Amino acid sequence: MRPLFVLVFALLSAPTARSEDDVKIGARVGKLKFTDIRSLPRTSDDFGAKKALVFVFTNTSCPVVQRYLPTLQALETEYRPKGVQFVAVNAADEDTLIAMATQSVKYDTEFPFVKDFDGSVARALGVKRTPEVVVLDADKTIRYRGRIDDQYRVRGNRGNRAKPTTHDLKDALDAVLAGQKVATQETEVDGCLITFPKLAKAKDVNFAEHVAPILQKHCGECHKAGGSAPFALTTYKQASTRAAAIAEVIKDQRMPPWFASHDFGPFVNRRGLSDEERAVVTDWARTDAAPGDLTKAPAPPKETKEKWLIGKPDLVLESTEFELPAKGDIPYKYAVLLHNFTEDTWVRGVQITSDNPRVLHHANLAFGSLASGFKEENFITGYVPGGEPMALDSGVAFRIPKGSFLALQIHFVSTGKAENCRLSVGLRYPREVVHQRLQNIQLTDSKFAIPPGAPAHKVTARRVLEDDVVGVGLFSHMHLRGKDMTFTAHRPDGTRDPLLVVANYNFSWQVPYRWEPGKKVLPKGTRLECVARYDNSAFNPYNPDPLAVVRNGPQTHHEMMFGFFFYTNANEKLNLRINPETGAEVKGKSR
């Protein structure tokens, strides 16, 4: 076995001989195209004018990459003020965008991570291994290609040094910034060989037998008549006319929407296609989108015009009608719903709907009273893009206190013409005995100030659990500069329990993350920690103004930091019987 073992390591780490037709040092590079963590197509021009660009090629499995990420971050921090842009280019065909983004969070790197799906960036720069680096000057000319330094090697600890004896990347950057020739323009890289993706022969697949089941399983929740998506994908005609577009968003991992690392959870509402499912859909799209025998296609779900996903509500409350302007930012609107809860009222389902969904970005529902007003901790549920209504498990309910009334905080968006909108809130009462009350903790900070240009500004909030709890789920809320959010539980015994990494947060798709009922148990004294990072750089395509200092505020161009932890008390045994007509406890009956 030893000769084979030696051969494998030799293939991994042997320097790669360069052929005569390799990209030469001194070559000028054209526009490089890649995909960012938000699944958006980007180019090297999006970085603007820089004195130097450093492209470091990465993957999530090469041990040399992992060892060098802290070194690269230290160099990026040093050279960013000097006009140098660092970029991590993921060159592994097997790495997803979420995996790539999670690596950035895990190693606390601040420079952009992008994906080289087709290997074109690596080929254009003449790169063969990870973590090979390429330095371009202001004219996009290759001035250096090779290793970062000589500290780490691919063979574990053998050959590693306590400190590097050469500083190849740093020396190259200093020379470029000084307008001088780089002394050593190319070095050999001890790292992991990049395997470029090859276009495999398409399999013989058709809509009826292969594609329709995948679309129904992963896309049917939204892409149906009356669904939240802009078009349906339940029939062959609907899907085939959009075959190329479907293949593109699946290949780039834009759809189905899911933004959390798969290393944590598991979450019962997880979305995502397997590699095999993704291949089936893309093969179908590039082989004329064959229909197959449509009689073998799964029956499409029955169309329904029922807007209430929680079931028929027992109480529906409506807002007044809002008249909205054609353009510009619309300040938050508020609606007090005219109903006084004369008894403690228990609800198992709560849903916010709109008669004009395209003008509604999000809305928050809370309870308050004339005596106490409204507080953040009185949050009940919300409507957000990609979200779900509150639909609690059997035996769990939310309590609206006696003497309360409900109010909505509403964020409307303009559409280019004057619009009207009215919101409705449906409440559904429990039919079963209520054993536990749903509660939430908000991990939030409103005192932050995000500096201009900051690529990963960190904001942290912590809370300590006062009881043994059972986690129900997590939810993150930021605005356009939100980059990622990490939830961690620090248990009283000193152990650390990573709960969730929302690795590539998307303001347009704010997804809840729900655990399997009863599975996530945390003891009293656990410290919950939420860390949010914000990208206020010019490379953030959604950034309204990278020159602004950004603070907490209600409008989209402001920011917010909210990490929600939903839970029940593990030791609570309410045993309440609820009147299904009023939501109030039935008094006088045995518990």
C-alpha positions as CSV (number, residue, x, y, z in Angstrom):
1,M,0.0,0.0,0.0
2,R,2.9,2.4,0.7
3,P,3.9,2.9,-3.0
4,L,0.3,3.8,-3.9
5,F,0.1,6.2,-0.9
6,V,3.3,7.9,-2.0
7,L,2.1,8.1,-5.6
8,V,-1.2,9.8,-4.5
9,F,0.7,12.5,-2.6
10,A,3.1,13.0,-5.5
11,L,0.2,13.7,-7.8
12,L,-1.2,16.2,-5.3
13,S,1.9,18.1,-4.5
14,A,4.4,17.7,-7.4
15,P,5.1,21.1,-9.1
16,T,3.2,21.4,-12.4
17,A,5.4,21.8,-15.5
18,R,4.1,24.6,-17.7
19,S,3.8,24.2,-21.4
20,E,4.8,26.6,-24.1
21,D,1.2,27.7,-24.7
22,D,0.6,28.7,-21.0
23,V,-0.4,32.2,-20.2
24,K,2.8,34.2,-19.8
25,I,3.9,36.7,-17.2
26,G,3.4,40.1,-18.7
27,A,0.2,39.1,-20.6
28,R,-2.6,41.6,-20.3
29,V,-5.8,40.0,-19.1
30,G,-9.3,40.9,-20.4
31,K,-12.5,41.0,-18.5
32,L,-12.9,38.0,-16.2
33,K,-16.3,36.6,-15.6
34,F,-17.4,34.7,-12.4
35,T,-20.4,34.3,-10.0
36,D,-20.6,36.0,-6.6
37,I,-22.0,34.5,-3.4
38,R,-25.4,36.0,-4.2
39,S,-25.6,33.9,-7.4
40,L,-25.1,37.0,-9.5
41,P,-22.9,37.1,-12.7
42,R,-20.0,39.5,-12.1
43,T,-16.8,40.6,-13.8
44,S,-13.4,41.9,-12.7
45,D,-14.5,45.3,-13.9
46,D,-16.9,45.4,-11.0
47,F,-14.0,46.1,-8.6
48,G,-13.4,49.5,-10.2
49,A,-10.0,51.1,-10.5
50,K,-7.4,49.3,-8.3
51,K,-3.7,49.6,-8.0
52,A,-3.5,45.8,-8.0
53,L,-5.8,42.8,-8.0
54,V,-4.9,39.6,-6.2
55,F,-6.7,36.5,-7.3
56,V,-6.2,33.5,-5.0
57,F,-7.6,30.2,-6.2
58,T,-9.4,28.1,-3.5
59,N,-11.6,25.2,-2.8
60,T,-13.2,23.9,0.5
61,S,-11.1,20.7,0.7
62,C,-7.5,21.5,0.0
63,P,-5.6,21.6,3.4
64,V,-3.1,24.2,2.1
65,V,-6.0,26.6,1.3
66,Q,-7.3,26.3,4.8
67,R,-3.9,27.0,6.3
68,Y,-3.4,30.0,4.2
69,L,-6.7,31.8,4.6
70,P,-5.7,33.6,7.9
71,T,-2.4,34.7,6.2
72,L,-4.4,36.0,3.2
73,Q,-6.8,37.9,5.5
74,A,-3.8,39.5,7.3
75,L,-2.4,40.6,3.9
76,E,-5.7,41.9,2.7
77,T,-6.1,44.0,5.8
78,E,-2.7,45.4,5.3
79,Y,-3.0,46.2,1.6
80,R,-6.7,47.2,1.2
81,P,-5.9,50.8,2.3
82,K,-3.2,50.9,-0.4
83,G,-5.7,50.2,-3.2
84,V,-5.2,46.4,-3.5
85,Q,-8.2,44.2,-4.1
86,F,-8.0,40.5,-2.9
87,V,-10.5,38.0,-4.5
88,A,-10.9,34.3,-3.6
89,V,-11.8,32.3,-6.7
90,N,-13.4,28.9,-5.9
91,A,-12.2,26.6,-8.6
92,A,-13.7,23.3,-7.4
93,D,-16.5,21.9,-9.6
94,E,-18.0,20.0,-6.5
95,D,-18.2,23.1,-4.3
96,T,-21.6,24.8,-4.1
97,L,-22.1,28.5,-3.7
98,I,-23.3,27.9,-0.1
99,A,-20.2,25.9,0.7
100,M,-18.0,28.6,-0.7
101,A,-19.7,31.3,1.2
102,T,-19.6,29.2,4.4
103,Q,-15.8,28.9,4.1
104,S,-15.6,32.7,4.0
105,V,-17.7,32.9,7.2
106,K,-15.8,30.1,8.9
107,Y,-12.4,31.7,8.4
108,D,-13.7,35.2,9.0
109,T,-12.3,36.5,5.7
110,E,-13.5,39.9,4.5
111,F,-12.5,39.9,0.9
112,P,-15.0,38.6,-1.8
113,F,-15.4,34.9,-2.6
114,V,-16.5,34.2,-6.2
115,K,-17.1,31.0,-8.2
116,D,-15.3,30.0,-11.4
117,F,-18.0,27.6,-12.6
118,D,-16.5,26.9,-16.0
119,G,-12.8,27.2,-15.2
120,S,-12.5,30.2,-17.5
121,V,-10.9,32.5,-14.9
122,A,-8.2,29.9,-14.0
123,R,-7.4,29.3,-17.6
124,A,-7.2,33.0,-18.4
125,L,-4.7,33.5,-15.7
126,G,-2.7,30.3,-16.3
127,V,-3.5,28.8,-12.9
128,K,-3.1,25.0,-12.2
129,R,-3.4,24.6,-8.4
130,T,-5.0,25.9,-5.2
131,P,-4.0,28.2,-3.4
132,E,-2.1,29.6,-6.4
133,V,-2.2,33.5,-6.5
134,V,-2.0,35.9,-9.5
135,V,-1.2,39.6,-9.1
136,L,-2.5,42.0,-11.8
137,D,-1.4,45.6,-11.9
138,A,-3.7,48.6,-12.6
139,D,-3.5,47.8,-16.3
140,K,-4.6,44.2,-15.7
141,T,-1.2,42.9,-16.6
142,I,0.0,39.7,-14.9
143,R,3.0,40.7,-12.8
144,Y,3.2,37.6,-10.5
145,R,1.9,34.1,-10.4
146,G,2.7,31.4,-7.8
147,R,2.8,30.7,-4.1
148,I,1.9,33.0,-1.2
149,D,5.0,32.1,0.7
150,D,7.0,29.0,1.6
151,Q,5.5,28.2,5.0
152,Y,2.9,25.5,4.3
153,R,3.0,22.3,2.2
154,V,0.3,19.8,1.2
155,R,1.8,16.9,3.2
156,G,0.3,17.7,6.6
157,N,2.9,19.0,9.0
158,R,5.9,17.5,7.1
159,G,7.8,20.3,5.5
160,N,5.8,23.1,7.2
161,R,7.7,25.9,8.8
162,A,7.0,27.8,11.9
163,K,7.5,31.0,9.9
164,P,8.0,31.6,6.2
165,T,11.4,32.2,4.9
166,T,10.2,33.9,1.7
167,H,7.3,36.4,1.3
168,D,6.6,36.0,-2.4
169,L,3.1,37.5,-2.7
170,K,4.0,40.4,-0.3
171,D,7.2,41.2,-2.2
172,A,5.3,41.1,-5.5
173,L,2.7,43.5,-4.2
174,D,5.3,45.9,-2.8
175,A,7.1,46.0,-6.2
176,V,3.9,46.6,-8.2
177,L,2.8,49.4,-5.8
178,A,6.2,51.0,-6.1
179,G,6.1,50.8,-9.9
180,Q,9.1,48.4,-10.0
181,K,9.7,45.1,-11.7
182,V,8.8,42.1,-9.6
183,A,12.1,40.3,-8.7
184,T,10.7,36.8,-8.8
185,Q,7.8,36.8,-11.2
186,E,6.8,33.1,-11.0
187,T,7.1,30.4,-8.3
188,E,6.1,26.8,-8.1
189,V,3.0,26.1,-6.0
190,D,2.8,23.2,-3.6
191,G,-1.0,22.7,-3.4
192,C,-3.9,20.8,-4.8
193,L,-4.4,20.3,-8.5
194,I,-7.4,22.0,-10.1
195,T,-9.6,19.6,-12.1
196,F,-11.5,21.6,-14.6
197,P,-15.1,20.7,-15.3
198,K,-15.9,18.8,-18.4
199,L,-19.2,18.9,-20.2
200,A,-20.4,15.3,-20.0
201,K,-22.5,13.7,-22.6
202,A,-26.2,14.5,-21.9
203,K,-28.3,11.7,-20.7
204,D,-31.5,10.8,-22.4
205,V,-34.1,12.4,-20.2
206,N,-37.6,13.8,-20.7
207,F,-40.1,16.0,-18.9
208,A,-42.7,13.4,-18.0
209,E,-40.6,10.8,-16.3
210,H,-37.5,12.7,-15.1
211,V,-38.0,16.5,-14.9
212,A,-41.6,16.9,-13.8
213,P,-41.1,15.0,-10.5
214,I,-38.1,17.2,-9.7
215,L,-40.0,20.4,-10.4
216,Q,-43.0,19.3,-8.5
217,K,-40.9,18.3,-5.4
218,H,-38.7,21.3,-5.3
219,C,-40.4,24.1,-7.2
220,G,-44.1,23.4,-6.9
221,E,-44.6,25.1,-3.5
222,C,-44.1,28.5,-5.2
223,H,-44.4,27.9,-9.0
224,K,-48.1,27.1,-9.2
225,A,-51.2,28.9,-10.1
226,G,-51.8,31.6,-7.4
227,G,-48.4,30.8,-5.9
228,S,-45.8,33.4,-4.8
229,A,-43.6,32.9,-7.9
230,P,-44.4,35.0,-11.0
231,F,-45.2,31.9,-13.1
232,A,-46.3,28.3,-12.8
233,L,-44.2,25.2,-13.8
234,T,-46.8,22.5,-13.4
235,T,-47.2,21.6,-17.1
236,Y,-44.9,20.7,-19.9
237,K,-45.7,23.8,-21.9
238,Q,-45.0,26.1,-18.9
239,A,-41.7,24.4,-18.2
240,S,-40.4,23.8,-21.7
241,T,-40.8,27.4,-22.8
242,R,-38.5,28.4,-19.9
243,A,-36.2,25.3,-20.1
244,A,-33.0,27.3,-20.6
245,A,-33.8,29.8,-17.9
246,I,-34.6,27.0,-15.4
247,A,-31.3,25.2,-16.2
248,E,-29.4,28.4,-15.7
249,V,-30.8,29.3,-12.3
250,I,-30.4,25.6,-11.2
251,K,-26.8,25.4,-12.4
252,D,-25.9,28.7,-10.7
253,Q,-27.8,27.5,-7.6
254,R,-30.1,30.5,-7.5
255,M,-33.1,28.2,-7.2
256,P,-34.6,26.8,-5.2
257,P,-33.9,29.6,-2.6
258,W,-31.9,28.4,0.4
259,F,-29.1,30.4,2.0
260,A,-28.0,28.4,5.0
261,S,-25.0,26.1,5.2
262,H,-26.0,22.4,5.0
263,D,-23.4,21.6,7.8
264,F,-25.9,22.7,10.4
265,G,-29.4,21.8,11.4
266,P,-30.9,19.6,10.0
267,F,-33.8,21.9,9.2
268,V,-37.1,20.4,8.2
269,N,-37.9,23.0,5.6
270,R,-34.5,22.7,3.8
271,R,-34.6,23.4,0.1
272,G,-32.1,22.2,-2.5
273,L,-31.5,19.9,-5.4
274,S,-29.0,17.0,-5.3
275,D,-26.2,17.0,-7.8
276,E,-28.1,14.2,-9.7
277,E,-31.3,16.2,-9.9
278,R,-29.5,19.3,-11.1
279,A,-27.8,17.2,-13.8
280,V,-31.1,15.8,-15.0
281,V,-32.7,19.2,-15.4
282,T,-29.7,20.7,-17.2
283,D,-29.4,17.7,-19.5
284,W,-33.1,18.0,-20.4
285,A,-32.7,21.7,-21.2
286,R,-29.7,21.2,-23.5
287,T,-31.3,18.2,-25.4
288,D,-34.3,20.0,-26.8
289,A,-36.5,19.6,-23.7
290,A,-38.2,16.4,-24.7
291,P,-41.7,16.0,-23.4
292,G,-41.7,12.2,-23.2
293,D,-45.0,10.3,-22.6
294,L,-47.0,13.0,-20.8
295,T,-49.4,10.5,-19.6
296,K,-46.6,9.3,-17.3
297,A,-46.1,12.7,-15.7
298,P,-47.2,13.1,-12.1
299,A,-50.6,14.8,-11.8
300,P,-50.2,18.5,-11.1
301,P,-51.5,19.6,-7.7
302,K,-55.0,20.7,-7.6
303,E,-55.4,24.4,-8.1
304,T,-56.8,26.4,-5.2
305,K,-57.7,30.0,-4.8
306,E,-57.6,29.7,-1.1
307,K,-55.3,32.3,0.2
308,W,-55.1,31.0,3.8
309,L,-52.3,28.5,4.2
310,I,-53.1,28.1,7.9
311,G,-56.6,26.8,7.1
312,K,-59.8,28.8,7.4
313,P,-59.2,31.5,10.0
314,D,-61.4,31.9,13.0
315,L,-60.8,35.6,13.1
316,V,-59.8,37.9,10.2
317,L,-58.7,41.5,11.0
318,E,-58.2,44.1,8.2
319,S,-56.2,47.2,8.0
320,T,-57.4,50.4,6.4
321,E,-56.6,50.9,2.7
322,F,-53.3,52.6,2.0
323,E,-52.8,54.9,-0.9
324,L,-49.2,54.7,-2.1
325,P,-47.2,57.0,-4.3
326,A,-45.8,56.1,-7.7
327,K,-42.1,56.4,-6.8
328,G,-39.6,57.1,-4.1
329,D,-39.0,55.6,-0.7
330,I,-42.2,55.1,1.3
331,P,-41.8,55.6,5.0
332,Y,-43.0,52.7,7.2
333,K,-46.8,52.6,7.6
334,Y,-48.6,51.5,10.7
335,A,-52.0,49.9,11.1
336,V,-53.8,49.3,14.4
337,L,-56.3,46.4,13.9
338,L,-59.6,47.2,15.5
339,H,-60.2,44.2,17.9
340,N,-59.8,44.2,21.7
341,F,-58.8,40.8,23.1
342,T,-60.8,40.7,26.3
343,E,-59.3,37.4,27.4
344,D,-55.9,35.7,27.0
345,T,-56.2,34.4,23.4
346,W,-54.3,31.4,22.1
347,V,-53.5,31.0,18.4
348,R,-51.9,28.1,16.5
349,G,-51.8,29.8,13.1
350,V,-51.3,33.4,12.1
351,Q,-51.0,34.7,8.5
352,I,-50.6,38.1,7.0
353,T,-51.9,38.6,3.5
354,S,-52.2,41.5,1.0
355,D,-54.7,42.4,-1.7
356,N,-51.7,43.8,-3.7
357,P,-48.7,41.6,-2.9
358,R,-46.3,43.4,-5.4
359,V,-46.2,46.6,-3.3
360,L,-45.6,44.8,0.0
361,H,-42.0,44.0,0.9
362,H,-42.5,43.0,4.5
363,A,-44.8,43.5,7.5
364,N,-44.4,42.8,11.2
365,L,-47.2,41.9,13.5
366,A,-47.1,42.6,17.3
367,F,-49.4,43.0,20.2
368,G,-49.6,45.9,22.5
369,S,-51.9,47.7,25.0
370,L,-52.9,51.2,25.9
371,A,-50.8,50.9,29.0
372,S,-47.6,49.4,27.7
373,G,-47.6,50.4,24.0
374,F,-45.7,48.2,21.6
375,K,-42.3,46.6,22.4
376,E,-39.9,44.5,20.2
377,E,-40.4,41.5,22.4
378,N,-44.1,41.5,21.6
379,F,-43.4,40.4,18.1
380,I,-45.8,37.6,16.9
381,T,-44.9,36.9,13.3
382,G,-44.2,38.6,10.0
383,Y,-44.6,38.6,6.2
384,V,-41.3,38.5,4.3
385,P,-40.2,37.4,0.9
386,G,-39.7,33.7,1.0
387,G,-41.2,33.4,4.4
388,E,-43.9,31.2,5.8
389,P,-47.0,31.9,7.9
390,M,-47.0,30.9,11.6
391,A,-48.3,27.3,11.7
392,L,-47.4,25.7,15.0
393,D,-47.1,22.1,15.8
394,S,-49.9,20.3,17.7
395,G,-49.8,21.2,21.4
396,V,-48.0,24.5,20.9
397,A,-49.7,27.9,20.7
398,F,-48.9,31.6,21.0
399,R,-50.6,33.7,23.7
400,I,-52.0,37.2,22.9
401,P,-52.5,38.7,26.4
402,K,-55.8,39.9,27.7
403,G,-56.3,43.6,27.0
404,S,-54.1,43.6,23.9
405,F,-54.7,44.7,20.4
406,L,-52.7,44.0,17.3
407,A,-50.8,46.3,15.1
408,L,-48.8,46.0,11.8
409,Q,-45.6,47.8,10.9
410,I,-45.6,47.8,7.1
411,H,-42.8,48.3,4.5
412,F,-44.3,49.2,1.1
413,V,-42.3,49.7,-2.1
414,S,-43.2,51.9,-5.0
415,T,-43.9,50.4,-8.4
416,G,-43.8,53.3,-10.8
417,K,-47.5,54.1,-10.6
418,A,-49.9,55.0,-7.8
419,E,-51.2,51.9,-5.9
420,N,-53.6,51.0,-3.2
421,C,-53.2,48.1,-0.7
422,R,-55.0,46.6,2.2
423,L,-53.6,43.9,4.6
424,S,-55.5,41.2,6.3
425,V,-54.4,39.1,9.3
426,G,-56.0,35.7,9.9
427,L,-55.9,34.0,13.2
428,R,-56.6,30.3,13.7
429,Y,-57.2,28.9,17.2
430,P,-56.0,25.6,18.6
431,R,-58.3,22.5,18.3
432,E,-56.0,20.4,20.6
433,V,-54.9,20.8,24.2
434,V,-52.2,23.4,24.5
435,H,-49.2,22.2,26.4
436,Q,-46.5,24.8,25.6
437,R,-46.4,28.5,24.7
438,L,-44.3,29.6,21.7
439,Q,-41.8,32.4,22.7
440,N,-39.0,34.2,21.0
441,I,-35.8,35.9,21.9
442,Q,-34.5,38.7,19.7
443,L,-30.7,38.9,19.4
444,T,-30.4,42.5,18.3
445,D,-28.2,45.6,18.3
446,S,-29.2,49.0,17.2
447,K,-26.1,51.0,18.2
448,F,-23.8,50.0,15.3
449,A,-22.2,52.2,12.7
450,I,-20.9,50.5,9.5
451,P,-17.9,52.4,8.1
452,P,-17.9,53.4,4.4
453,G,-16.4,50.7,2.2
454,A,-16.3,48.0,4.9
455,P,-16.6,44.6,3.2
456,A,-17.6,42.6,6.3
457,H,-18.4,44.8,9.3
458,K,-19.3,42.7,12.3
459,V,-22.2,43.3,14.7
460,T,-22.8,40.9,17.7
461,A,-25.6,40.4,20.1
462,R,-26.0,37.9,23.0
463,R,-28.7,36.7,25.3
464,V,-28.7,34.0,28.1
465,L,-31.4,31.5,28.4
466,E,-33.3,31.6,31.7
467,D,-34.9,28.2,31.3
468,D,-34.3,24.8,29.7
469,V,-35.7,25.3,26.2
470,V,-36.7,23.4,23.1
471,G,-35.7,25.3,20.0
472,V,-38.4,25.7,17.3
473,G,-36.4,27.7,14.7
474,L,-34.3,30.6,13.7
475,F,-34.8,33.7,11.5
476,S,-32.4,36.4,10.4
477,H,-33.3,40.0,9.3
478,M,-30.9,42.6,7.8
479,H,-31.2,44.9,4.9
480,L,-29.3,45.4,1.6
481,R,-25.8,45.3,3.2
482,G,-26.5,42.1,5.1
483,K,-23.9,39.5,4.1
484,D,-24.1,36.6,6.5
485,M,-25.4,35.8,10.0
486,T,-24.2,33.1,12.4
487,F,-26.0,31.7,15.4
488,T,-24.1,29.8,18.1
489,A,-25.1,28.3,21.5
490,H,-22.5,28.4,24.2
491,R,-23.6,25.8,26.7
492,P,-23.0,26.1,30.5
493,D,-20.5,23.2,30.4
494,G,-18.3,25.1,28.0
495,T,-19.3,23.3,24.8
496,R,-20.0,25.3,21.7
497,D,-23.0,24.3,19.5
498,P,-23.1,26.0,16.1
499,L,-26.8,26.4,15.3
500,L,-26.9,28.1,11.9
501,V,-24.8,29.9,9.3
502,V,-26.8,32.0,6.8
503,A,-23.8,32.1,4.6
504,N,-25.1,34.3,1.7
505,Y,-28.0,36.3,3.1
506,N,-30.5,37.5,0.6
507,F,-32.8,40.5,1.4
508,S,-35.3,39.4,-1.2
509,W,-35.6,35.9,0.2
510,Q,-35.8,35.9,4.0
511,V,-36.2,32.3,4.8
512,P,-37.1,30.8,8.3
513,Y,-35.1,27.8,9.4
514,R,-37.1,25.2,11.4
515,W,-35.8,22.3,13.4
516,E,-37.6,19.0,13.7
517,P,-40.0,19.3,16.6
518,G,-38.4,18.4,19.9
519,K,-34.9,17.8,18.6
520,K,-33.0,21.0,19.6
521,V,-32.8,21.1,23.4
522,L,-30.7,23.7,25.2
523,P,-30.2,24.0,28.9
524,K,-30.7,26.9,31.2
525,G,-27.7,29.2,31.2
526,T,-26.9,28.7,27.6
527,R,-25.6,31.9,26.0
528,L,-27.0,32.5,22.6
529,E,-24.7,34.5,20.3
530,C,-25.6,36.1,16.9
531,V,-22.9,37.6,14.7
532,A,-24.0,39.5,11.6
533,R,-21.6,40.8,8.9
534,Y,-22.4,43.7,6.6
535,D,-20.9,44.4,3.2
536,N,-20.8,48.2,2.7
537,S,-18.2,47.9,-0.2
538,A,-18.7,49.0,-3.8
539,F,-18.6,45.4,-4.8
540,N,-21.9,44.7,-3.1
541,P,-24.3,45.0,-6.1
542,Y,-27.2,46.0,-3.8
543,N,-25.4,48.7,-1.8
544,P,-27.2,52.1,-2.1
545,D,-24.1,54.1,-1.1
546,P,-20.7,52.6,-0.3
547,L,-19.5,56.1,0.8
548,A,-22.1,56.3,3.6
549,V,-21.8,55.5,7.3
550,V,-24.7,53.1,7.8
551,R,-26.7,53.0,11.0
552,N,-29.8,51.3,12.3
553,G,-33.0,52.6,10.8
554,P,-36.4,51.5,9.3
555,Q,-35.8,52.2,5.6
556,T,-34.0,49.9,3.2
557,H,-31.1,52.2,2.8
558,H,-30.6,52.0,6.6
559,E,-29.7,48.7,8.3
560,M,-31.1,46.4,10.9
561,M,-29.7,43.5,12.9
562,F,-32.2,41.0,14.2
563,G,-31.6,37.3,14.9
564,F,-34.8,35.6,16.1
565,F,-34.7,32.4,18.2
566,F,-38.1,30.8,18.6
567,Y,-38.5,28.2,21.4
568,T,-40.7,26.6,24.0
569,N,-40.0,26.1,27.7
570,A,-38.9,22.4,28.0
571,N,-40.5,22.0,31.5
572,E,-43.8,23.8,30.7
573,K,-47.0,21.7,31.0
574,L,-49.9,24.0,30.5
575,N,-52.6,21.4,29.6
576,L,-55.0,24.1,28.5
577,R,-58.3,23.4,26.7
578,I,-59.1,26.2,24.3
579,N,-62.5,27.3,23.0
580,P,-62.1,26.9,19.2
581,E,-64.5,29.7,18.6
582,T,-62.8,32.4,20.7
583,G,-59.3,31.2,21.4
584,A,-59.8,31.6,25.1
585,E,-59.1,29.0,27.8
586,V,-62.1,26.9,28.7
587,K,-62.5,27.5,32.4
588,G,-63.7,25.0,35.0
589,K,-62.6,21.8,33.3
590,S,-60.1,19.5,34.7
591,R,-56.6,19.7,33.4
